[in-house]
């Protein structure tokens, strides 16, 4: 199949439109971030990339911490709002009717309505151009109890998370397989 060549651009999709909370319990903000992911397993490290012109940028830079809150489909409208409007002019927690929940290892709040909240301590800030990357240690992961089964297995698929691709939001689809399924050999029947 033929491919059309485009100039270089930010087109790796889908991405997780996460709601990143920052600040403290009295003065906080939420910014929706798509440029995020895992950098390392041991120690657990992540990143977010933020434009220096965004209100949350200086809050995160000065506090050295933030929480990545994974966004369920039920909060897609709130996530979109938090990515468009500035926290300089509006209290996004109040406007979106979201509940602040104290993080376990940081002074900034988590979003109680999000099923997973990842607490992060900034280790490095890397200027990249339009965005600066905040590299961070993951110091705690908070997960809603209903995402665990009776045996303690974590079922992230029950969180109903959303994805973002080229200007549109989507719910995640059906499971296609588990890691390593391509190499599993079927047991022969005897």
Buried (B, 14 or more C-beta within 10 A) or exposed (E): EEEEEEEEEEEEEBBBBBBBBBBBEEEBBBBBBBBBBEBEEEEBBBBBBBEEEBBBBEBBBEBBBBBBBBBBBEBBEBBBBBBEBBBEEBEBBEBBEBEBBEBEEBEBBBBBBBBBBBBBBBBEBEEEEEBBBBBBBBBBEBBBEEBEEEEEEEEEEBBBBBBBBEEEBBEBEEEEEEEEEEEEEEEEEE
